[in-house]
Amino acid sequence: MFLHYTQLMKPFAAQQQITLVDIGLAMLAPDGNFLWGMMLDFTHPTYKGYQVWADAIKTLVDAP
């Protein structure tokens, strides 16, 4: 489900000139479920989940 949603968002983001950062694969196991410790309640990331997110956007935030 998550991967399907991301694929739907890519054309919209491009059309709207929005930078879409796909962090889904970094947070999911091969079977498509969240990796253990990434989410508290399937909505709110844990510290570990936020770290994955921060690492994924760091180059964009640090860019001039």
N, C-alpha and C positions, 0 to 999 in steps of 0.2 A: 504494500500500500504506500509506504513512505517513498519508495523509489518511483512509483508511478506518479505521485504528486510532484516530485521534483522534475520529472520529465515534462509534465504539463506546464510548469512554471518557467522553464527555460525560454520558450518563444516570447512569452509575456514580458519577462525581464529584459530581453534583448530589444523588444519593441519600445519599451518604456525607458530604455537606457539605464537600467538598474543592474548593479553588480550582484549577481547571484552566486553565493558561495555555498557549494554543496558539501556539507559536513556529514551527511547521512552515512556514507560508507565508513567513515572513521568511527562511528558510534554503533554500527550494526555488526552482528555476527554474520557469517556466510548464509545462515538460514533466514536472515532478514529480521531477526529479533534484536532488541537492544543488548549490547554487551553488558555483562554484569557490572553494576556500579556506576553506570552512566546516568541513570534516571532514578529519581526518588519514587515517582508515581506515574511514569509514562508521560508526564507533561513538564516537570521541572527538573532540570539537570542537577546533578550532584557537583561537588567541586571538580571531580574527575571529568565530568561532561563539559563543564564550563572551560576547563583547561584545553580540551580538544577543540572547542569552539574558538577560544582565544588563539591557539596555535594556528588555526586555519585562516584567521583574518589578520594576523599580525603584520604580514607584508603589506596588506592594503592600508592598515592604519598607520604604519610607519612610512608609507610612501609620501613624497613631497606633494 
